[in-house]
Amino acid sequence: MSIRPSDFTKVVHAGVEPDPRTGAIMTPIFQTSTYVQEAPNQHKGWDYSRAGNPTRDALEEAFAALEGAKYGLAFSSGLAAEQAIIQILNPGDHVLVCDDVYGGTGRLFRRLFAKYNLTFEFIDMTAVKNVEAAIKPNTRLVWIETPTNPLLKVIDIAAVTKLAHQASALVVVDNTFASPIFQSPLEMGADIVVHSTTKYIGGHSDIIGGAVMMNDDKLYEQIKFVQFAGGAVPGPFESFLLLRSVKTLAVRMEKHDANALTVARYLAEHSRVKEVFFPGLPSHPQHALAKKQMRGFAGMVSFNLKGNYDEVVSFLQKLKVFSLAESLGGVESLVNHPEKMTHASVPEEMRKQLGIGPNLIRLSCGIESADDLIKDLDQALKS
Ligand SMILES: *Cc1c(COP(=O)(O)O)cnc(C)c1O
């Protein structure tokens, strides 16, 4: 259970070569839309920045390296990356999705893509047999998010992939919560990895971005075509900032992980806390699986607070180091109320079924001192 030592080195060097013209150690921000050609269609490899930009190219190489993939593609948001994957499907295709997906992913599938005659079926994938029962002849894609948001359920990537592949379906893993430092879905057989780089990969709460990584040449061509034809690309400046973020990913993840474990253990012992959801606690129902497929558990901890809704709000307002805000994965600690904030767009019935109620609180543990995080929780829990 620990970060691969070589990952600390890999992230520092991923994608970046000294600039050939100047020797600049960092890839410059090529803030340009077009490139001068010597003769019609004779150029240095770039003709228009929607199709390609040297700063973005370096970022895409870094993304590929992070997941140990042959290819990486950068998008203007996590959802744009997801959209590009769905756009390689055809009308009539069936997609199996784990039920506890990121709220915006569910919204994209239910409200935007369902009308294009694609069917999305949401099922609990923690029991692999549910996947087996739900696969249909037209199932083209199986969409896994693990650990899930906000309940941090863990899905067996290798087992689900085996079933999906028997039915010739592709497997996509949203690896945003674990980060490439703690989980490598392609090594477990998955076909495509997607990230919201807004979260851990960006890490500083200052960027919206997305990434897709894959090994297969044909899949790469298809998704790259959507990126080029649709144009949801990050600009050179965002690409540069993300390249810079990648360098500290391993050290940040180490601290997120350690802080979350300390916080989860503290909450599990507190009399005002009903239950804690964190894959790193032995009490978590899929702790053994999490230990097997992950190298760390990252910084997300959810829990149910005892008491009524007013007491929950009062707790949220008393926190000082944890800021009440959506999003996650940044260096600063955040607290979120999924029912009223991030998961408000999930149909109410589904929220109830999943266990996203008024008492559920989600923490994104940042990289501050663990002592300060505990002190902050402690003072807010004293009522
Ligand atoms: C935030 C998030 C997304 C969506 O990414 P954006 O960058 O907000 O578009 C997708 N999946 C997960 C798990 C997320 O946390």
The ligand as a Gaussian input file, in Angstrom:
#p B3LYP/6-31G(d) Opt

LIG

0 1
 C      -15.734000      16.846000     -11.347000
 C      -15.897000      15.486000     -11.860000
 C      -16.256000      15.254000     -13.196000
 C      -16.577000      16.384000     -14.164000
 O      -15.471000      17.160000     -14.435000
 P      -15.513000      18.738000     -14.789000
 O      -14.088000      19.068000     -14.897000
 O      -16.237000      19.417000     -13.668000
 O      -16.256000      18.862000     -16.078000
 C      -16.346000      13.941000     -13.633000
 N      -16.122000      12.915000     -12.800000
 C      -15.789000      13.089000     -11.507000
 C      -15.542000      11.914000     -10.637000
 C      -15.668000      14.380000     -10.982000
 O      -15.355000      14.543000      -9.701000

